[in-house]
Amino acid sequence: MKIKKMAGFAAAAMMCSAFMAGCTVKSAASKGNQAGDTIKIGVNMELSGAAAGYGQQEKNGIELAVQEINAKGGVNVNGKKKKIKAIYRDNKSSTSTSASVAAQLTSQDKAVALIGPATTNAGTATIPTANKANVPFLSASATAPDFTLDKKGKVQPYVFRACFKDDYQGITAAKFAYDTLKAKKVAILADNSSDYGTGITKAFKKAFKGQVVAAQYFQAGDKDFNSILTSIKSKNFDALYIPAYYTECGTIIKQAREAGIKQPILGADGMSDDKMIKIAGNANSSDIYYTTPFTALSAATNPLVSKFNKAYNAKFGEDAPTFAALAYDSVYMVKKAIETEKSADSVKIREGLAKLKNFKGVTGNTTMDAKHNPQKSITIVKLENGKSVKGYVVK
């Protein structure tokens, strides 16, 4: 009996040991993804669909950064150079697809960091996956104020961004309209189908020292704004503010100018795409202003921007646009995090991103705050005849 008991105890002990080993493996697996010979960065991007203009810009910026880094031997990981492999997947500008793409990149592709999606709604859909997989997710352009926070206001541990927040854009635009454009009365035509449009509008209204004489709203995908613009035109206003994405902004600008609205038009970084100008037409795209973290105009005075813009122009045949610059910086931010932590494992990359200070990028110097938001300057670009002619830097 005693022997049997001991045998049973030994068997139980062996089972327990096996179980604990299994637990250890499971625990290790839950600690994120580990880099192999190459550093896999997953790119979850809007390469088709309504926001493809932003996604393609960001893909270009990522490609250029990866090309540059690999040409110099790669990323220094504790004394050893490792090259980056960017894995691109199209989320089709869909929140559900964004979530499934994030799962593929973290579990199937074993990416140690994610860049994208570009838009707030698509980005928000990927947050649960990033947190569960312990893989840091850096959006170049998701601007909703609470993007990096959960519903209780707690910081999402694996969520970061490279761009400023919507409320910062709204506040800056309000001050610029009042102080620089001398607009005492403004009309607002905003997209109320996204956190982007509603968030910026709220911040603008709160910060504007003058009077908001009209606030009209539309849904993403709307194409006929003539009745709304006719109503707005009847108001006495000094400037029109349109916080929306490039597709609707271009159509609104075109129809507003054709309706005889000659006042200055302001917008946010959603205007930072040449497709907006193509939709609006060069002749209609004058006296237009928008907030942005980047303009190629600064190449004249900033050597870092000049070098980047020349490389971008050589590769893609045009000056670098805003979202390409943000995504380009995003790759270098991941590189900096890896080299700071001397590790390319996903958990350590997260720690490196959280510690980012005085990172010198083409979109300005960046320090990551406690809520995983970058502290950086903002620029307001002026368009005349469809061309960027002036940049106002606001710190």
N, C-alpha and C positions, 0 to 999 in steps of 0.2 A: 504493500500500500504506500509505504513511504517513498519507495522508488517511483511508483506511478505518479505520486503527488509531485515529486521533484521533476519528473518528465513532463507532467502537465504544466508545472510552473515554468519550466524551461521553454516549452512550446509557446506558452502565453507570453513569456518574455520576448521570444523571438518574433511573435506576431506584433507585440507592442513596438519592438524595435523597428520592424518593417513599416509599421504604421507611422512611427515618428519620422522615419526616413522619408516616407511619402509626404508627410507634413512639411519636412524640411525642403524637399524639392518644390512643393507647391508654394512655400513661403518665398523661396529664392525666385521662382518664376514671377511672383507677384511684385517683385522689386524692380520691374521694368525690363527694358531690353538692353542687351549688352552688344557693344560694337565688335565686329569681327575685323577682318583685314581692311575693310572699307567702312566708312561712316555713312550709314543709310539715312538720308533725310527724306521723309515722306511729304509730297506736295499734294495737298487736297485743294484743288483749284477749280474755279468756274471757267472752264475752257470752252463751254458752249452754253446756250441759254441766255437769259436776259442780262446777266452780269459778265458776259464773256469778255467784254472790252477791258474790264479791270483784271480779270483772270489772265488774259493773254499778256498784258503788261507785266504782271507779276511773274509769270513764267519766264519771260524774257530777262527780267532782272535776276532771277534765280540762276538761270542758265549762265549768264555772264559772270556772276560771282563764283559759281562752281568751277567754271572754266579757268578763271584767274587763280583761284586757290590751288587747283590741281596742277596748273602749269608751274607753280612754285614748289611743287612737291607734296602739297596737301596740308593737313592740319597737324600741328605739333602736339602729340598726345604723350605727355611724360617722356619726351626725348625721342619718340618715334613718330615719323611722318606717316599719316594715313590719308588717303584720298577720299573725297566725298562722292557718293553715288546718289543723285537725286532721282526719286521714283515718282513719276507724275501720274496722277489719276484725276479724271474729270468728274466733278460732282454735279455737272449740268445745271448749276445755279439752283439746285434743289436741296431743301433741308434734309429730306429723308435720304437722298443719295449721299449727301455730305456725311451723315452719320455712318452709313454702310462703308463709305470709302475710308473713313477714319479707322473703322474696325479692321478693314483689309490691311491698311498700312501698318497698324500696330501689331496685329496678331499674325498675319500671313507674311507680310514683307519684313517684319521685325525692324521697322524704322526706330531710330533712337531719338528723333525729334520730328515734329510736324510743322510745316509752314502752310498757312492757309486754313480755311477758306478766306476769301477776300472780304465778304460781306458779313455783317453782324448776325443776321438770322441764320445763315448757313454755318457760321462759326459757332454759334450757340448750340446748334444741334450736335456738334462734335465734342463738346466739353465733357459729358459723362464718360465717353470712351477714353479720352485722354487721361482723366483722373483715375479711372479704373485700371488702365494699362500702365500707369505711372510713366507716361511718355509726355514730355513737355510739348505744348502746342502754342506756337507763336503766330498770331495773325498780323499781317503787315498793315491791314487797313480796317479792321472792325472797330468802329468808333463809338458805339453806344456807351454811355457813362458807366453802367454797371456790368459791363461785359465780363470783367474779371472777378466778379463777386457772385455768390449764390444768393438765394432769396432772403436769407437772414443777414446779408451784408458781410458774410465771411469770405475771405479771399479764396478763390479757386486755386488749389496748390499748383496745378500744372498748366495754368492758363496765363499767357502773356500777350502783349501787343507791342508793335513798333511805332504806332501812330498815336497822335493825341486824341482826346475824347471829344465827343460831340458838343458837350456843354462849353468846352474851351473854344470851339469854333463859333458857336452861337454868341458867346460873350464878346469875342474878338470882333466878329462881324458887326455887332450892335455898336460897339465903341467906334469902329472905323466909319460906319455910316453916319454917326452923329458928329464925331470930331473931325474927320477928314473930308467926307463928302458933304458935310453940313446939312444932312437930311434931318429935318425936325419931325417929319411925318413919313411913315413907311406903310406899304401894303405888303402882306405876306401871302404867298401861294405855295402851300406845302403838301408834301406827300404824307398822308395820314395812314398809309397801309404798312408802314415799317417803323421800327424803333428809331431808325436813322432820322427820318423826316420829323417825327413828333418830338424827339429828344432835342434836336437843334432848335426847333421852333420855340420850345418851352424856354430854353436858355436865352435865346435872342429876346423874346418878349420881356423876360425878367430883367435883362441888362440894359435894354434900350431906354435912353433917357427922354426920348421924344414920345410921340404918340403913334400907336398902331391904329391906323384909320380903317383897315380892312384885313381880315384873316380868312382866307378861303382855302379849301382843301380838295385834294383829288386822290385817286387810287392809282397805284402803279399799273401801267399798261394803258391808261387813258391817252387818247390821241387828239381829242377836240376840246380845246380850252377857250374857244371864242366867246361863249356866253359868260364864263367867269371873268375873262379879261375885259369884256365890255362893262361888266359891273364894276370891276376895279378901276377902269379908266375914268369912270364918272366921279371917283373920289379925288380929293385934293391930296396928293402925296408927292414926296420928293425922291423916293427910291422904292424899288420892288425887290423883295427878298424871296428867293426860291431855294429852300433846302430840299434837294431831291437828287436822284441819280441822273446821269448824262442823257439817257433816252428821253425822259420827260422834259428835262431842262432845255434840250435843244429844240424840241417842238414848241415849248412855251415861249422861248425867246423869239423864234421865228414868227409865231402868231401874234405875240405882243408887239413886235416892231411893225408888222404888217397892219396891225390895228391902230397904229399911230402912237403907241406908248414909247416915248422918247427918253424917259427918265432912266437913270443908272439902274442896272440890275445886278444884284449881289447873289452869291450862292456859296455852297460849301465845297468840300473836296470831291463831291460827286460830279462836279463839272470838269474834273481833271482828266479829260479824255478827248482826243481829237475828233472822235465820232460825234461829240456834241456840236462841234463847230460845223461838221459836215451836214448835220441835220438842220441846224439853224441857218447856215449860210454865212459866208464871210461878211457880206454886206450888213447883215443883221447883228453880227457879233462885235459890236463896238460899245464902249462904256459899260463893259461887263467886268465884274470883280468876283473873285472867289478865294476862300481860305484854303491853304494847302501847306503841307510840310516841306515841299520841294518845288523849285523851279530851275530849269536849265539856265535861266538868265543869270543866276549867281555864279555861273562858270567864269564870268568875266573877272570876278574878284576872289573866288575860292578855288585854289589849285586842286583840291580833292574832287570837287564837283567837275572841274574842267577835265581832269583825267578820266573820270567816270563817263562823262558825256561824250568824249572823243571815242572811248572804247565802245560805248553803246551805239553811237552813230556808225562806227566802222562795221559793227556786227549786224545791226538791224536797219541801217539806212535812214535814221531819223534821230532827232534830239530825244534825250531820255525823258519820258513822262513821269509823273508823280508816283504812280503805283509801282512802276518798275524800280524806281529809286528806293522805295520803302521795302520791297521784297529783296533787293540787292543788299540793303543794310541788314535785313533779317538773317540772311545766310551768314554774314560776317558777325552778327551778334551771337549766333550759335557757335561759330568758330571761337570767338572770344570766351564764351562760357566753357567750352571744352578745354581750352588752353589754361584758363584760370584754375579749373578744378583738376587739371592733368588727367582727365578721364573722359571718354566718349560714351559712357554708359548713361542711359536716359535719366536716372535719378540725379546723377552728378551734374548733368547738363542743366537740369531744372535749378539746382543750387547755384550754378554759375550765372544763369540768367537773372536770378533774384538778386545777385550781388553786383550786377552790371553798373559801373559808374564811369562817367565821363568817356563813354564810348564815342569815338570820333567817326561819324558816318557821313554819307553824302546828304542825308536829310538833317544834319546838325549833330550837336553833341547830345548824347542821351544818357540819362541816369534813371534806372528803374526804381520806382518808389515802392513802398511797403505793400501797395495794392496791385503791383505788377503793371503799373502804367508808366510810360516813359515821360520824363520831364524834358521838354525840348521847345525850341522856338517855333513860331508859326509865321507863314508868309501869306500876304494877300497879293494875288496876281491881277493885273489889269489887261484886258483884251481890247484890241482895236483892229477892226477888219479881220477878225479871226486869228490875230497874232498876239502873242504875249509881248507886251511892250514895257512893262514896269513891274517891279516887285517891291512890296512894302514889308519889311521884316518887323515882326512884333515879338518881343521877348516877354 
